[in-house]
């Protein structure tokens, strides 16, 4: 994969720095004043710049020749500045979210029981998303493919962010996370790796299977939903939030995947598309319990001080993913409402 085309001053600063200094050290990209960013969670320039810096910790870029760029101290300064603004925006969004997350002190019992009750209550109320309902009953084949293209930014790296958390936790929580990740990575079968299943679904629709073209078109809100996982997983202090995010993600996945599967069948999409979502209907129903009780409850039993962070991560998952879904639905509706050409 090559570096994406920048879309504004922040992403241009990061991309051009990585292109211009193949042998480092890299200069710090000149950022816009953070006050100029009206809403970081939907600002594509902001989120693309952060995504590029995070991708250096995953597969990297073919046109970034310097292998030390991943840990270049000046680029890390740039990443930290973006992360501070991003985290502040996430916490602000969470503070304004509907009160689906009860205060832990109101739930009584032990911290682990409090967290379990909070996660179950939050995720049970969410139900299938508006996006899943739209794909089930109303989406055209073109709209369904545009959904797959938008989600490819995550699904072609599916579960990779959470693997960074494994060395950051211990005991029963580590074992449960390893069990969940083993399933996500195919249960010992490379052909069942969830990333591979998604790529196979794309290929069946004659869509690219590499990440680059999808990054080029992803909305800022979609990039934010992906960056949120990296923010939590790559910062050890936020390991509790990473696991809360995982729990909410898994607990709100099975029912939407069932709706999306029905939409794929309604549109008579190829079998690999149906296979991907069919796999997740069953797997995520199991993962829900594993993530909430096996990982989060066990983590808080060992580290009670992480209880609030676990709930923060779950609330942030629902809020940021909800924002990304709203942007998608608005885009589809706008295209439907646009007057026909000619």
Secondary structure, 3 states (H helix, E strand, C coil): CCCCCCCCHHHHHHHHHHHHCCCCCCCCCCCCCHHHCCCCCCCHHHHHHHHHHHHCCCCCCCCCCCHHHHHCHHHHHHHHHHHHHHHHHHHHHHHHCCCCCCCHHHCCCCHHHHHHHHHHHHHHHHCCCHHHHHHHHCCCHHHHHHHHHHHHHHHCCCCHHHHCCHHHCCHHHHHHHHHHHHHHCCCCCHHHCHHHHHHHHHHHCCCCCCCHHHHHHCCHHHHHHHHHHHHHHHCHHHHHHHHHHHHHHHHCCHHHHHHHHHHHHHCCCCHHHHHHHHHHHHHHHHHHHHHHHHHHHHHHHHCHHHHHHHHHHHHHHHHHHHHHHHHHHHHHHHHHHCCCCC
